[in-house]
Amino acid sequence: MRRRTFLAALPAGAALGAVSTGSVARAQTQVAPPTDPFAGVGHGDRITGVNFTGRSTVWGAHGAAATAHPTATLIGIDTLRRGGSAIDAAIAINAALGFLEPVANGIGGDAYCMLWDPKQRKVVGLNGSGPSPRGLSLETARAKAIDGYLPRYGAVTVNVPGAVDAWWSAHQRYGKLAWKDVLLPVADLCEAGAPVPQVIGYYLSRNLAAFDAGRYPIEENDNRKRIWAPGGQVPAVGEVFANPFLARTLRLMAEGGRDAFYDGPIADSIEAYFKRIGGWMTRADLAAHRTEWVEPIQTNYRGVDVFGLGPNTQGLSTNQVLNICEQFDLKGMGFQSAASLHHQAEAKRLAFEDRARWFADARFSRTPVEWLNSKAYAAERARLIRPDRVMDRVFPGDAPHHGDTTYFSVADADGMMVSWIQSNYRGMGSGLAPDDGHEPLGFMFQDRGELFALTDGHPNVYAPGKRPFQTIIPGFAVKDGEPWMAFGVMGGAMQPQGQAQIIINMVDYGLDPQAAGDAPRWQHYGSSEPTGQPAEGVGILNLESGVPEATRRGLEAMGWVLGPPDGGFGGYQNVVRQQNARGPWTYGAASEMRKDGLALAY
């Protein structure tokens, strides 16, 4: 099986042989130290707010940004202060994160956005995902399969990168600064370099080691090493790392616009690269790509309008989880109680069976979104949940027929709020970094194509020119007709689970934006997948260490199989707009304590 395997760590005991009285002192000094010298130590105390919160929500009156890297946040704030719109800041942030956080995103990947348009006074959506190469057939894709599924890495997983065209489309509609004035400061940063932070450094080493392990075939292996392991060494935490190759590519884009990437010199280099290594992407594939402006889907959770993007994304899953949870009194069950977490996790299991059954590129297969998003369907599904016992098996509903990401929020003085998510999918992506025949271009292609199914008749079955099922989803919520928050939680299948937990933490339990993100999270593994993988029994419910012991015991008594904290609980950013009784509205920004990020407002 290709799912993650979670093994309980065995205690590292040390057996002592028989010793004489005179040797006791020496034997005691030879006892191995504990694996974690800080085990059992909790956090410090706060004088106000809930005690598990790591820091306060930051507040400002003119603009805010929350990203996964402090320097990216500073670039966003600087762009706003230079007169840029929230979209200008979002583009600058995303371009910077492709350099600063290459383990999660880059211009070789896709992007999605929801934003509050203050002139239209509505939430609008953007689908920036690219299709598969037209020259790659289903038969060829199947021939590249491993254990019946597409592999993690290599050219067969590469789709047209949609991020750059998403930037361009958003800038054409909402940009204030000149295009080149948004990108050139980021190119300067790539050349100057920046110190590598702790979490990003950890994942950079893991990603490069996984590529080198050789389990999955990768057609070309030298370029990524030149970029991210110069001199054969991965940059250490705190060491200044630069990417002059990406700087050169960004300068070409700054001067030539989106066409430099999709129908110009960069496209020529990409086509030549894939022709050389035996891949399928062509300049014609790139030139044909266009970003799609879409109408978000919407539900209401206890008075809050929650928006999501429809298939080919999993945004509908967030709505479904919330619609089912709305049928129960989570507040009365108690925060972080066994009953509350049980009902939330069961709602996820139900929603994810529909995700596996229906979600696909809407241009190729019709998903019954209206029915799946309805309150009537949610009530029907909620009746399947037992209050005292986990469901033995879960099936998709009888609807009518027809992990690794970056997320950030940014808002400006005009009231525009942007919820943006961008990813190469599995960590850094496919392992393939293109060149121009001499030098790397400084980025890696996504491996999003791994998420296609290969089964005839499946809505998400691979086809040339088709977009695969996508995990990345921005989040947005509106309260009383006013924008409330641009928020998101990164991390594959964790995203709808995490988004639902943020909404529940804030709506049902009254937590502020930072506390809602710092609260202990759960993640359920083992549901059916849009690739065709079946469910694995009741799966595994992983809990963070902050979940109370009484809750753990209660969940086990209900039949849940619990897993340990595995670091897979996502990365969260949020910008909220607060309507004040006196004076103008203000922005509050929160960032993820599990990552390297930073939230700032001014």
C-alpha positions in Angstrom: 0.0 0.0 0.0 1.1 3.6 -0.6 -0.4 5.2 2.3 1.7 6.5 5.2 2.5 3.9 7.8 2.6 5.0 11.4 4.6 2.8 13.8 4.6 3.3 17.5 8.1 4.1 18.7 9.4 1.4 21.0 10.9 2.6 24.3 14.6 2.9 24.2 15.4 0.9 27.3 18.9 -0.1 28.3 19.4 -3.4 30.2 22.0 -3.5 32.8 23.8 -6.7 33.6 24.6 -7.8 37.2 27.0 -5.4 38.8 28.9 -5.4 42.1 28.2 -2.8 44.7 31.4 -1.1 43.8 30.4 -0.7 40.2 26.9 0.8 40.8 28.1 4.4 40.3 29.8 3.6 37.1 26.8 1.6 35.8 24.5 4.5 36.6 26.5 6.9 34.5 26.2 4.5 31.5 22.4 4.6 31.4 21.2 6.0 28.1 19.5 9.5 28.3 15.9 9.8 27.4 15.1 10.2 23.7 13.5 13.6 24.3 15.2 15.6 27.1 12.3 17.9 27.1 9.6 15.3 27.5 6.8 16.3 29.9 7.6 20.0 29.8 4.6 22.2 28.9 4.3 25.7 27.7 4.6 28.9 29.6 1.6 30.9 31.0 -0.2 33.8 29.4 -1.8 36.5 31.5 -4.8 36.9 29.1 -6.4 34.7 26.5 -6.5 30.9 26.5 -3.3 29.3 27.9 -2.4 27.1 24.9 -2.0 30.1 22.6 1.6 30.7 21.6 1.2 34.4 20.8 -1.4 37.1 20.3 -3.3 38.0 17.2 -1.7 41.1 15.6 -3.9 44.0 14.7 -3.6 46.9 12.2 -5.8 49.4 10.5 -4.3 49.6 7.0 -3.2 46.2 5.9 -2.1 42.7 7.0 -0.2 39.7 5.8 0.2 36.2 7.3 2.6 33.8 5.5 4.8 30.7 6.1 8.0 32.7 6.2 8.9 36.0 7.9 10.6 37.5 4.9 7.6 36.8 2.7 5.4 38.5 5.2 7.7 41.6 5.2 7.7 41.6 1.3 3.9 41.6 1.4 3.7 44.4 3.9 6.3 46.4 1.9 4.3 45.9 -1.3 1.2 47.3 0.4 3.1 50.3 1.8 4.5 51.0 -1.7 0.9 51.5 -2.9 0.2 48.0 -4.1 -3.1 46.2 -3.8 -3.7 43.0 -1.8 -3.3 41.1 -5.1 0.1 42.8 -5.8 1.2 41.8 -2.3 -0.1 38.2 -2.9 1.9 37.9 -6.1 5.0 39.2 -4.5 4.5 36.9 -1.5 3.9 33.8 -3.7 7.0 34.6 -5.8 9.1 35.0 -2.7 7.8 31.8 -1.1 8.9 29.9 -4.2 12.4 30.8 -3.2 12.1 30.9 0.5 9.9 27.8 1.0 10.7 25.6 -2.0 9.6 22.5 0.0 6.0 23.6 -0.5 5.5 25.7 -3.6 7.0 27.4 -6.7 6.3 28.6 -10.2 6.2 24.9 -11.3 3.0 24.4 -9.4 -0.7 25.4 -9.4 -2.6 28.1 -7.5 -6.1 28.9 -6.3 -7.5 32.1 -4.8 -10.6 33.5 -3.2 -10.8 37.2 -2.5 -13.3 39.8 -1.3 -13.8 42.3 -4.1 -14.8 45.5 -2.3 -16.3 47.1 -5.4 -18.5 44.2 -6.2 -19.0 43.4 -2.5 -18.7 39.7 -3.1 -16.3 36.7 -2.9 -14.8 35.8 -6.3 -12.7 32.7 -7.0 -9.8 31.8 -9.3 -8.8 28.3 -10.5 -5.2 28.3 -11.5 -4.6 24.6 -12.1 -3.1 23.3 -15.2 -4.0 20.2 -17.3 -2.0 17.1 -18.2 0.1 17.2 -21.4 -1.9 16.4 -24.6 0.8 14.1 -25.8 0.6 11.7 -22.8 -2.0 9.0 -23.3 -3.9 7.0 -20.7 -2.1 3.9 -22.0 1.3 5.4 -21.5 0.3 6.7 -18.1 -0.8 3.2 -17.1 2.5 1.8 -18.3 4.3 4.1 -15.9 2.1 3.0 -12.9 3.5 1.4 -9.8 1.2 -1.0 -7.9 -1.7 0.2 -10.0 -1.2 4.0 -9.3 0.8 6.7 -10.8 4.2 7.2 -9.2 5.1 10.0 -6.8 7.8 11.5 -9.0 8.9 11.8 -12.6 7.7 13.3 -15.9 4.4 11.3 -15.9 3.2 13.3 -12.9 3.9 16.7 -14.4 1.0 18.9 -15.5 1.1 22.4 -16.9 2.1 24.8 -14.1 -0.8 27.2 -13.5 0.6 29.6 -10.8 2.2 32.2 -13.1 -0.9 32.6 -15.2 -2.9 32.9 -12.0 -0.7 35.7 -11.0 -1.0 37.4 -14.3 -4.8 37.0 -14.5 -5.2 38.4 -10.9 -2.9 41.3 -11.6 -4.7 42.2 -14.8 -7.9 42.6 -12.9 -6.8 43.9 -9.5 -3.1 45.0 -9.7 -2.1 48.6 -8.9 1.7 48.4 -9.2 3.4 47.7 -12.5 3.9 44.0 -13.1 7.7 44.3 -13.1 7.7 46.4 -9.9 6.0 43.4 -8.1 8.5 40.8 -9.3 11.8 42.6 -9.5 12.3 43.0 -5.7 11.8 39.2 -5.4 14.4 38.6 -8.0 16.8 40.8 -6.0 16.0 38.7 -2.9 16.8 35.5 -4.8 20.2 36.8 -5.7 21.0 38.2 -2.3 19.8 35.1 -0.4 18.2 34.5 2.9 18.9 32.4 6.0 17.1 29.0 6.0 14.6 28.6 8.9 14.1 25.5 11.1 11.1 23.8 9.6 11.9 24.6 6.0 15.4 23.3 6.5 14.1 20.1 8.0 11.8 19.4 5.0 14.4 20.5 2.4 16.8 17.7 3.6 14.0 15.2 3.7 12.8 16.0 0.2 16.2 15.8 -1.4 16.9 12.6 0.4 13.6 11.1 -0.9 14.5 12.0 -4.5 17.9 10.4 -4.1 16.5 7.2 -2.6 15.7 5.8 -6.0 12.4 4.2 -5.2 10.6 6.1 -7.9 12.2 6.7 -11.3 13.2 10.4 -12.0 14.4 11.1 -15.5 16.9 13.8 -14.6 18.6 14.4 -11.3 21.4 17.0 -11.6 19.5 20.3 -11.9 17.8 20.1 -8.5 21.1 19.4 -6.8 22.7 22.4 -8.5 19.9 24.6 -7.2 19.2 23.3 -3.7 22.4 21.4 -2.7 25.2 23.5 -4.1 28.5 21.9 -3.7 26.8 18.7 -2.7 25.5 20.1 0.6 21.9 21.0 1.6 21.9 24.4 3.3 21.9 24.2 7.0 19.5 26.0 9.3 20.6 29.6 9.7 22.8 29.4 6.6 22.2 32.0 3.8 20.9 30.3 0.7 20.5 32.0 -2.7 18.9 31.0 -6.0 20.3 33.1 -8.8 18.8 30.7 -11.3 15.3 31.6 -10.2 16.3 35.3 -10.1 17.1 35.1 -13.8 13.8 33.4 -14.6 11.8 36.0 -12.6 13.6 38.8 -14.4 12.5 37.3 -17.7 8.9 37.1 -16.5 9.1 40.7 -15.1 10.0 42.0 -18.6 8.0 39.6 -20.7 4.9 39.0 -18.6 3.1 35.7 -18.5 4.0 35.0 -22.1 7.7 34.7 -21.2 6.7 31.6 -19.3 4.0 30.1 -21.4 4.7 31.2 -25.0 8.3 32.6 -25.0 11.9 31.8 -23.9 11.0 29.9 -20.8 8.4 27.8 -22.6 11.0 27.0 -25.3 13.4 25.8 -22.6 10.7 23.7 -20.9 9.8 22.0 -24.2 13.5 21.3 -25.0 14.1 19.9 -21.5 11.2 17.4 -21.6 12.1 16.4 -25.1 15.7 15.6 -23.9 14.6 13.6 -20.8 11.7 11.8 -22.5 8.8 13.7 -21.1 5.6 15.0 -22.7 5.2 18.8 -21.9 5.3 21.0 -25.0 5.2 24.7 -25.7 1.8 24.2 -27.2 0.6 22.7 -23.9 1.9 25.8 -22.0 0.6 28.4 -24.5 -2.9 26.9 -24.4 -3.3 27.2 -20.7 -5.6 29.9 -19.2 -6.7 30.6 -15.6 -10.4 30.3 -14.9 -12.4 32.8 -12.8 -15.0 30.8 -11.0 -18.0 31.3 -8.7 -17.3 29.8 -5.3 -19.7 27.4 -3.7 -21.3 28.5 -0.4 -22.8 27.2 2.8 -23.9 28.7 6.0 -22.6 27.4 9.3 -24.5 28.8 12.3 -24.9 32.2 10.7 -21.5 32.4 9.0 -21.3 32.1 5.2 -18.4 29.8 4.4 -17.1 29.8 0.8 -15.0 27.2 -1.1 -13.9 26.3 -4.6 -15.7 23.5 -6.3 -14.2 20.5 -8.1 -11.6 19.8 -9.3 -10.6 21.0 -5.8 -11.8 19.4 -2.5 -13.3 22.7 -1.3 -16.7 21.1 -1.2 -15.4 18.8 1.5 -15.1 21.6 4.0 -18.7 22.6 3.4 -19.9 19.0 3.8 -18.0 18.5 7.1 -19.5 21.7 8.5 -23.0 21.0 7.2 -22.9 17.6 9.0 -21.4 19.1 12.2 -24.1 21.7 12.2 -26.6 19.0 13.0 -25.0 18.5 16.4 -24.5 20.7 19.5 -20.7 20.7 19.4 -20.6 23.6 21.9 -22.6 21.7 24.4 -20.3 18.7 24.0 -17.4 20.8 25.1 -14.1 22.0 23.6 -11.7 19.2 22.7 -14.1 16.6 24.3 -14.3 13.0 23.0 -17.9 13.6 21.8 -17.0 16.8 19.9 -13.9 15.2 18.1 -15.8 12.0 17.5 -18.6 13.8 15.6 -16.2 16.0 13.7 -14.0 13.0 12.6 -17.1 11.0 11.5 -18.3 14.0 9.5 -14.9 14.0 7.8 -15.2 10.3 7.0 -18.6 10.7 5.4 -17.5 13.7 3.4 -14.3 12.1 2.1 -16.2 9.1 0.6 -18.1 11.6 -1.6 -14.8 13.3 -2.3 -13.3 9.9 -3.6 -16.5 9.1 -5.6 -17.3 12.4 -7.3 -14.5 15.0 -7.4 -12.9 15.6 -10.8 -12.3 18.2 -13.5 -15.8 19.6 -14.2 -15.0 19.9 -17.9 -14.8 16.1 -18.1 -17.2 14.8 -15.4 -20.2 16.4 -13.7 -20.1 16.5 -9.9 -23.6 16.9 -8.2 -22.3 19.9 -6.2 -25.7 21.3 -5.4 -26.9 18.1 -3.8 -23.7 17.3 -2.0 -23.6 20.8 -0.6 -27.2 20.8 0.6 -28.5 20.9 4.2 -31.0 18.1 3.4 -28.2 15.8 2.3 -26.1 16.8 5.4 -29.0 15.9 7.7 -29.3 12.5 5.9 -25.6 11.8 6.4 -25.6 13.0 10.0 -28.2 10.4 10.9 -25.5 7.7 10.2 -23.3 8.9 13.0 -23.7 7.0 16.3 -22.9 9.1 19.4 -21.2 6.3 21.2 -19.4 4.2 18.6 -17.3 4.8 15.5 -19.0 3.7 12.2 -17.6 0.3 11.0 -17.8 1.3 7.3 -18.6 4.4 5.4 -19.9 4.7 1.9 -20.5 7.6 -0.5 -24.0 9.0 -0.6 -26.5 8.1 -3.3 -26.2 11.4 -5.0 -28.0 12.0 -8.2 -25.9 11.2 -11.3 -25.4 13.7 -14.1 1.3 17.2 1.0 2.7 20.0 0.9 1.5 23.5 0.2 1.9 27.1 1.1 -1.0 29.2 2.1 -1.1 32.9 2.9 -3.6 35.7 3.6 -3.2 39.4 2.8 -5.5 42.4 3.0 -5.2 46.1 2.0 -6.6 49.5 3.0 -9.3 49.4 0.4 -10.9 46.4 2.0 -9.7 43.7 -0.4 -8.9 40.4 1.4 -7.1 37.7 -0.5 -7.0 34.0 0.5 -4.3 32.3 -1.7 -2.9 28.8 -1.8 -0.2 27.4 -4.0 1.6 24.1 -4.2 3.9 21.7 -6.0 1.8 18.9 -4.3 4.1 16.3 -2.7 6.8 18.3 -1.0 9.0 20.0 -3.6 7.3 18.2 -6.5 8.3 15.8 -9.2 12.0 15.9 -8.7 12.4 17.5 -12.2 13.9 21.0 -12.4 14.2 22.4 -16.0 17.1 24.1 -17.6 17.8 26.2 -20.7 20.4 23.9 -22.0 23.1 25.4 -19.8 21.8 26.6 -16.5 18.8 25.5 -14.4 15.7 27.8 -14.4 15.6 27.7 -10.6 12.3 25.9 -10.0 10.8 22.4 -9.9 7.7 21.0 -11.6 4.8 19.8 -9.6 3.8 16.2 -9.3 0.1 16.9 -9.1 -0.6 14.3 -11.8 -0.1 11.6 -9.2 -3.6 12.3 -8.1 -5.3 10.9 -11.3 -7.1 7.6 -11.1 -6.3 5.0 -13.7 -9.6 3.0 -13.5 -12.0 3.1 -16.4 -15.2 5.0 -15.6 -13.8 6.8 -12.6 -14.6 10.6 -12.8 -11.0 11.4 -12.0 -9.5 8.9 -14.5 -6.5 10.2 -16.4 -7.0 11.9 -19.8 -4.8 14.2 -22.0 -5.6 17.8 -21.4 -7.4 17.1 -18.1 -6.9 18.7 -14.7 -6.4 16.2 -11.9 -8.3 16.2 -8.6 -6.6 18.9 -6.5 -6.1 19.0 -2.7 -5.2 22.7 -2.4 -8.1 25.0 -1.3 -8.2 28.6 0.0 -10.8 29.4 2.6 -13.1 32.4 3.0 -15.9 33.4 5.4 -18.4 36.2 5.5 -20.4 37.4 8.5 -23.5 39.6 8.3 -22.7 40.5 4.7 -19.2 41.7 5.5 -15.9 39.9 4.8 -14.8 38.1 8.0 -11.7 36.1 7.3 -9.4 34.9 4.6 -7.9 31.8 6.0 -6.5 28.4 5.1 -4.8 25.3 6.4 -2.1 23.7 4.3 -1.3 20.0 3.9 -3.0 17.6 1.4 -6.1 15.9 2.9 -5.6 17.9 6.1 -6.9 21.0 4.4 -10.7 20.5 4.6 -10.3 18.9 8.0 -8.2 21.8 9.3 -10.5 24.5 7.7 -13.5 22.9 9.4 -11.7 22.8 12.8 -10.8 26.6 12.5 -14.4 27.5 11.8 -15.6 25.3 14.6 -13.0 26.7 17.0 -14.1 30.2 16.3 -17.8 29.9 15.8 -18.7 27.2 18.3 -16.0 27.8 20.9 -15.4 31.5 20.6 -11.6 31.4 20.0 -9.8 34.3 18.5 -7.8 33.8 15.2 -4.5 32.9 16.8 -6.0 30.6 19.5 -8.1 28.9 16.8 -4.9 27.9 15.0 -2.9 27.1 18.1 -5.5 24.7 19.5 -4.6 21.0 19.3 -5.7 19.4 16.0 -6.8 16.0 14.8 -6.4 14.4 11.4 -8.1 11.3 10.1 -6.3 9.0 7.7 -7.6 6.0 5.8 -10.6 7.2 3.8 -11.1 6.3 0.2 -9.1 8.4 -2.3 -9.9 10.0 -5.7 -7.0 7.9 -7.1 -9.2 4.8 -6.6 -7.6 3.6 -3.3 -10.3 2.0 -1.1 -10.8 2.9 2.6 -8.9 1.0 5.2 -11.4 0.1 7.9 -12.0 2.9 10.3 -8.6 4.4 9.5 -6.4 6.1 12.0 -7.3 9.2 14.0 -4.1 11.1 14.7 -4.2 13.5 17.6 -1.7 16.2 18.6 -0.2 15.9 22.0 -2.3 18.7 23.5 -5.5 16.7 23.3 -6.6 15.9 26.8 -5.9 12.4 28.1 -9.6 11.9 29.0 -10.5 12.7 25.4 -8.1 10.0 24.2 -9.6 7.4 26.5 -13.1 8.4 25.4 -12.3 8.1 21.7 -10.6 4.7 22.2 -13.7 3.5 24.1 -15.8 4.4 21.0 -13.6 2.2 18.8 -11.2 4.8 17.3 -7.7 3.7 16.4 -5.5 6.5 17.6 -2.2 7.5 16.1 0.6 9.6 17.5 1.4 13.2 16.5 3.2 12.9 13.2 3.7 16.5 12.2 1.0 16.3 9.5 -1.5 18.7 11.0 -1.1 21.4 8.5 0.0 25.0 8.4 -2.4 27.8 9.1 -2.7 31.5 8.2 -5.6 33.9 8.8 -6.5 37.6 8.3 -9.8 38.6 9.8 -11.7 41.9 9.4 -13.3 43.2 12.6 -16.3 45.5 12.4 -15.9 47.9 15.3 -18.7 49.7 17.1 -16.5 52.8 17.3 -14.3 53.8 14.4 -13.3 52.0 11.3 -12.9 48.3 10.8 -9.5 46.8 11.6 -7.5 43.7 10.5 -6.3 40.9 12.8 -3.7 38.5 11.5 -2.6 35.1 12.8 0.1 32.7 11.8 0.9 29.0 12.3 3.0 28.2 15.4 3.9 24.8 13.8 5.8 26.4 11.0 8.3 29.2 10.4 5.7 31.8 9.6 4.8 35.3 10.8 1.8 37.5 10.8 2.1 41.3 10.6 -0.4 44.2 10.4 0.1 48.0 10.3 
